Amino acid sequence: MLSLSKHLKQKIIKSVVKKTILNQEIQKYINANLNTDLHSLLLKKSPFPDVSMQEIVQQVKGKQVAQRKFPFLLKDGIIFPPQLNLEQSSSEKTAFYKSGILKGKKFIDLTSGFGIDAYYLSQNFEEIMLVEQNPELLETVEHNWNILGKKATFVNQKLEVFLGENQEKFDVVYLDPARRDDHKNKVFLLEDLSPNILEIQQKLLSISNEVVIKLSPLIDLKYLISILPNVFRIDIIALKNDVKEVVVFLSNENSGEIICNSLNLESGESVFTFNFGEEEKALAAYSEPEKFIYIPNHSILKAGVFNLISEKFSLKKLHPNTHLYTSQEKLNDFPGRIFEMEIIDAKHIKKKSQFNIISKNYPLKPEEIKKKYNLKDGGKDYLIFTQSKKGKIILKSV
């Protein structure tokens, strides 16, 4: 009974702190320090007796992250959790993309965290349930959703306990497993995640015919498919050419065919859709560099469909291990960067010239190339150091 009363006392204190942090003067101080160095801020004494500087800095950091990651939360009354919870949260952009895929009556997020994915993915559902084992985090999410005018049922429970007791069915089950081990190191294999997806996959499919799981961008797709028999779709999501997440869709009714989508949000590039396994049958054509050079975006490179890109777009590869493509006529709908280039001799590279350096299947890294040729970084012009079937070549943008 003593430990329970102590727990309740701590919860009351934390709730009071949350209400205090929303005090107008404290919020004014937080907003005034959004561009202040956080380390120097931590060394200062809090000007408010009821709120520590650590709690103030947590809110400053939260607003800083929100500015670039989920700006819809930049409004009065929102409370931000510790940094670790912010790190694993999806960005507003990736969550919004996923919200256009899912719809139904009942949605559940079994690992709601800070609730960014749940907020967006549940837009097309009538009933929403959020499960989260961290009571403070769930209380923060519930508070924020009330501020945002969004309704849900909030369940403070461990996922495994909830699955053991739950009798409800859902149209979509979503989860974003924790990708940190007990020592706070990053992990990405399914058996190392929390929860262990391999142990609960059949239970998940027993409460919904569609299970959606957000995974690390480091996950190997072949490993993923070999270990999850109910996969019917995989989305590789990049944002501004940075792969943010791999989202896998499971169903009891999968036909055995797996659709893959490689997409690069906020790029204006088209989504590249293919069937898993097509790459093994695809044949690439090869050529020395022609007028235009194509560099696939990172979501396609992650998918590993190097021959399929050549076949689908009728482009020629420079070399089996050089994932650059070429054509005489420009192909505007290519999902990646396109350069008009010419082959140059190394002796024609002027010292102290300014270039963006790209190295693909070449012995030297960009930094080593800049040092060797005494080049400055940046500007509008590009140099690509690479290999064709005939050997090493240097390409310069026209």
C-alpha positions, 0 to 999 in steps of 0.5 A, spaced: 500 500 500 505 504 501 508 503 494 501 505 491 500 511 495 507 513 493 506 512 486 499 516 486 503 522 489 508 522 484 503 522 478 499 527 482 506 531 482 507 530 475 500 532 473 501 539 477 507 540 473 504 539 466 499 544 468 504 549 471 508 548 465 503 551 461 503 558 465 503 564 460 509 566 463 513 560 463 510 559 455 513 566 454 520 564 457 520 557 453 518 561 446 523 566 447 529 561 448 527 557 442 534 559 439 538 558 445 543 553 446 540 548 450 546 546 454 547 553 456 540 554 458 541 547 462 546 551 466 542 557 468 537 557 474 530 556 473 526 563 474 520 559 476 520 556 483 515 550 481 518 548 474 525 546 473 530 548 468 530 541 465 523 541 464 523 548 461 529 545 456 524 539 455 519 543 452 524 548 448 527 541 445 520 539 443 518 545 440 524 545 436 523 538 433 516 540 432 518 546 427 521 541 422 518 534 424 510 536 426 509 543 425 501 541 427 503 541 434 506 548 434 499 551 438 498 553 445 497 548 450 501 542 447 506 539 452 512 535 449 515 529 452 522 527 453 527 527 447 527 519 446 519 519 445 520 525 440 526 521 436 522 515 434 515 519 432 514 519 425 514 526 422 508 529 420 509 528 412 510 520 413 504 520 417 500 524 413 502 519 407 500 513 411 493 516 413 491 516 405 492 508 405 488 506 411 480 506 412 475 503 416 471 503 422 475 501 428 483 503 428 488 501 434 495 503 435 498 498 440 505 502 441 502 509 440 508 513 443 507 520 442 501 519 438 503 522 431 502 516 427 495 515 430 493 522 430 494 522 422 492 514 420 486 514 424 483 520 420 479 515 416 476 511 422 470 512 427 473 509 433 480 510 435 484 506 441 491 508 443 495 503 447 501 505 451 505 502 457 508 509 459 503 512 463 506 519 463 507 519 455 499 517 454 497 522 459 501 527 455 498 524 448 491 524 451 492 532 454 494 534 447 489 530 443 484 534 447 487 540 445 487 538 438 479 536 439 480 529 437 477 523 441 480 516 442 480 511 448 486 511 451 489 504 454 495 504 459 497 497 458 503 493 456 502 491 449 502 483 451 497 484 457 492 488 452 493 482 447 492 477 452 486 480 455 483 483 448 476 480 445 475 486 440 476 486 433 479 492 429 479 493 421 487 496 422 492 494 427 498 499 427 504 498 431 511 502 431 516 497 435 521 500 440 528 500 436 532 500 442 535 494 446 536 495 454 542 498 453 539 504 449 543 501 442 539 501 436 536 494 433 532 493 427 531 485 426 524 483 428 526 478 434 530 484 437 524 489 437 520 491 443 515 487 442 518 481 438 514 481 432 515 474 431 512 472 437 506 476 436 504 476 429 499 471 429 496 474 435 495 480 431 492 477 425 487 474 429 484 481 431 485 484 425 485 482 417 490 488 416 496 489 420 501 495 419 508 495 422 513 501 421 520 498 421 527 501 421 530 503 414 535 499 415 531 492 415 533 488 409 527 486 405 529 479 403 530 477 410 523 481 412 519 477 407 522 470 409 520 471 416 513 474 415 509 469 411 503 474 411 506 480 407 502 483 402 505 490 401 511 494 403 512 501 402 519 504 402 518 511 404 523 517 403 523 524 405 527 529 401 531 523 399 532 520 406 529 513 407 525 514 413 521 508 414 519 501 411 512 500 412 510 492 412 503 490 411 500 483 413 494 480 412 491 473 412 488 474 405 495 475 402 495 472 395 503 470 395 504 476 391 508 482 394 507 489 392 512 494 393 512 502 393 518 506 393 517 513 394 520 520 395 516 525 399 516 532 397 520 531 391 515 531 385 518 524 383 513 519 381 512 512 386 515 506 383 511 500 384 513 493 382 512 486 385 517 483 389 521 478 385 521 482 379 528 484 380 531 477 379 528 476 372 529 483 370 535 484 364 539 490 364 542 494 358 549 497 358 552 503 355 558 508 355 555 514 358 550 518 353 547 525 354 543 524 360 545 521 367 540 518 372 541 517 379 535 513 382 533 516 389 534 513 395 528 509 396 529 505 390 536 504 391 534 501 398 529 496 394 535 494 390 531 494 383 537 496 379 536 491 373 528 493 373 530 500 373 533 499 367 528 495 364 522 499 366 525 505 364 528 503 357 535 506 360 542 503 360 546 502 366 554 504 366 556 498 369 553 492 373 556 495 380 554 502 378 547 504 379 547 510 374 543 510 368 544 513 361 540 515 355 540 520 349 533 523 350 531 525 357 526 521 361 522 527 365 518 522 369 524 518 372 524 517 380 531 521 381 536 526 379 537 527 372 544 531 369 546 532 362 553 531 362 560 529 358 566 525 359 572 529 361 579 528 362 582 529 369 587 534 367 582 538 365 579 539 372 582 546 374 584 547 381 580 550 386 574 550 382 567 549 386 563 542 384 558 538 388 562 531 388 559 524 387 562 518 387 559 511 385 563 505 384 569 509 384 576 507 389 576 514 392 570 518 396 568 525 395 572 528 401 578 524 398 577 527 391 576 534 393 583 533 397 586 530 391 584 535 385 584 541 390 577 542 389 571 547 393 565 544 395 558 546 393 556 551 387 551 549 381 556 544 377 557 537 378 562 532 377 561 524 378 567 519 379 564 512 377 566 506 372 563 504 366 564 497 363 570 500 360 573 503 366 574 509 371 571 515 368 569 522 370 563 526 368 562 533 368 555 537 368 553 541 362 
